[in-house]
């Protein structure tokens, strides 16, 4: 299964594989042209950033997915509260308070 974030079509596994291949090529070039060692090291350092950036992309994609789910749940709770109010339920804000509590935004005030 390709390693992609839910919001991107970039295959991070392929990106990391290409960076690894490029690192091996640079190692070969460095052994043939040691006079350019400083340049090869700079390129190698730049390539070594790719796995770190790929991990950050994955983390941010996960965080974005979680945020979207929380937003959708809050919207659903808001709609449920409005519908409960229209239906004359005694505590229409229950749905919203419950979702806020579930997301860690616990409300202090409760109906009497």
The 8 nearest C-alpha neighbors of each residue, nearest first, counted from 0:
[[1, 2, 3, 12, 10, 11, 13, 4],
 [2, 0, 3, 10, 12, 11, 13, 9],
 [1, 3, 11, 10, 12, 0, 4, 9],
 [4, 2, 10, 9, 1, 11, 8, 7],
 [3, 5, 7, 6, 60, 57, 2, 8],
 [6, 4, 7, 60, 3, 64, 8, 61],
 [7, 5, 4, 60, 8, 3, 64, 63],
 [8, 6, 4, 9, 5, 3, 10, 60],
 [7, 9, 3, 10, 6, 4, 5, 11],
 [10, 8, 7, 3, 11, 4, 14, 2],
 [11, 9, 3, 2, 13, 12, 1, 8],
 [10, 12, 14, 13, 2, 9, 3, 15],
 [11, 13, 15, 14, 10, 2, 16, 1],
 [14, 12, 16, 11, 15, 10, 17, 1],
 [13, 15, 11, 17, 16, 12, 18, 10],
 [14, 16, 18, 12, 13, 17, 50, 11],
 [15, 17, 13, 19, 18, 14, 12, 20],
 [18, 16, 20, 14, 19, 15, 21, 13],
 [19, 17, 21, 15, 16, 20, 46, 22],
 [18, 20, 16, 22, 17, 21, 15, 23],
 [21, 19, 17, 23, 22, 18, 16, 24],
 [20, 22, 24, 18, 23, 19, 17, 25],
 [23, 21, 19, 25, 20, 24, 43, 18],
 [22, 24, 26, 20, 21, 25, 27, 19],
 [25, 23, 21, 27, 26, 22, 28, 20],
 [24, 26, 28, 22, 27, 23, 29, 21],
 [27, 25, 23, 29, 24, 28, 22, 30],
 [28, 26, 24, 30, 25, 29, 23, 31],
 [27, 29, 25, 31, 30, 26, 32, 24],
 [28, 30, 26, 32, 27, 33, 31, 36],
 [29, 31, 27, 28, 32, 33, 26, 36],
 [32, 30, 28, 29, 33, 27, 26, 34],
 [33, 31, 29, 34, 30, 35, 28, 36],
 [34, 32, 36, 35, 29, 30, 31, 28],
 [33, 35, 32, 36, 37, 29, 31, 38],
 [34, 36, 33, 38, 37, 32, 39, 29],
 [37, 35, 33, 39, 38, 34, 29, 40],
 [36, 38, 40, 39, 35, 41, 34, 33],
 [37, 39, 41, 40, 35, 36, 42, 43],
 [40, 38, 36, 42, 41, 37, 29, 43],
 [41, 39, 43, 37, 38, 42, 44, 36],
 [40, 42, 38, 44, 39, 43, 45, 37],
 [41, 43, 45, 39, 40, 44, 46, 38],
 [44, 42, 40, 46, 45, 41, 39, 22],
 [45, 43, 47, 41, 46, 42, 40, 48],
 [44, 46, 42, 43, 47, 48, 41, 49],
 [45, 47, 43, 48, 44, 49, 18, 42],
 [46, 48, 44, 45, 49, 43, 50, 51],
 [49, 47, 51, 46, 45, 50, 52, 44],
 [48, 50, 52, 51, 47, 46, 53, 15],
 [51, 49, 53, 52, 48, 15, 54, 47],
 [52, 50, 54, 48, 49, 53, 55, 47],
 [51, 53, 55, 49, 54, 50, 56, 48],
 [52, 54, 50, 56, 55, 51, 49, 11],
 [55, 53, 57, 51, 52, 56, 50, 58],
 [54, 56, 58, 52, 57, 53, 59, 51],
 [57, 55, 53, 59, 54, 58, 60, 52],
 [56, 58, 54, 60, 55, 59, 4, 53],
 [59, 57, 55, 61, 60, 56, 54, 62],
 [58, 60, 62, 56, 61, 57, 63, 55],
 [61, 59, 63, 57, 62, 4, 58, 56],
 [60, 62, 64, 58, 59, 63, 65, 57],
 [61, 63, 59, 65, 60, 64, 66, 58],
 [64, 62, 66, 60, 65, 61, 59, 67],
 [63, 65, 61, 67, 62, 66, 60, 68],
 [64, 66, 62, 68, 63, 67, 61, 69],
 [67, 65, 63, 69, 68, 64, 70, 62],
 [66, 68, 70, 64, 69, 65, 71, 63],
 [67, 69, 71, 65, 66, 70, 72, 64],
 [70, 68, 72, 66, 67, 71, 73, 65],
 [69, 71, 67, 73, 68, 72, 66, 74],
 [70, 72, 74, 68, 73, 69, 67, 75],
 [73, 71, 75, 69, 74, 70, 76, 68],
 [72, 74, 76, 70, 75, 71, 77, 69],
 [73, 75, 77, 71, 76, 72, 78, 70],
 [76, 74, 72, 78, 77, 73, 79, 71],
 [75, 77, 95, 79, 73, 94, 74, 78],
 [78, 76, 74, 80, 75, 79, 95, 73],
 [77, 79, 75, 81, 80, 76, 82, 74],
 [80, 78, 76, 82, 77, 81, 83, 75],
 [79, 81, 91, 83, 77, 92, 78, 82],
 [80, 82, 84, 78, 83, 79, 77, 85],
 [81, 83, 85, 79, 84, 80, 86, 78],
 [84, 82, 91, 86, 80, 88, 81, 85],
 [83, 85, 91, 87, 81, 86, 82, 88],
 [86, 84, 82, 87, 83, 81, 88, 80],
 [87, 85, 83, 84, 88, 82, 81, 91],
 [86, 88, 84, 85, 83, 89, 91, 90],
 [87, 89, 83, 90, 91, 86, 84, 85],
 [88, 90, 91, 87, 84, 83, 92, 86],
 [91, 89, 92, 88, 93, 83, 84, 110],
 [90, 92, 83, 80, 84, 93, 88, 89],
 [93, 91, 80, 95, 94, 90, 96, 83],
 [92, 94, 96, 91, 95, 90, 97, 80],
 [95, 93, 97, 76, 92, 96, 80, 98],
 [94, 96, 76, 98, 92, 97, 93, 77],
 [97, 95, 99, 93, 98, 94, 100, 92],
 [96, 98, 100, 94, 95, 99, 93, 101],
 [99, 97, 101, 95, 100, 96, 102, 94],
 [98, 100, 104, 96, 102, 101, 97, 105],
 [99, 101, 105, 103, 97, 104, 98, 102],
 [102, 100, 98, 99, 103, 97, 104, 105],
 [103, 101, 99, 100, 104, 98, 69, 105],
 [102, 104, 100, 101, 105, 99, 98, 106],
 [105, 103, 99, 100, 102, 106, 101, 98],
 [106, 104, 100, 103, 99, 107, 96, 101],
 [105, 107, 108, 104, 96, 100, 99, 109],
 [106, 108, 105, 109, 104, 96, 100, 110],
 [109, 107, 106, 110, 111, 105, 96, 92],
 [108, 110, 111, 107, 106, 96, 93, 92],
 [111, 109, 108, 90, 93, 92, 89, 107],
 [110, 109, 108, 90, 89, 107, 93, 92]]
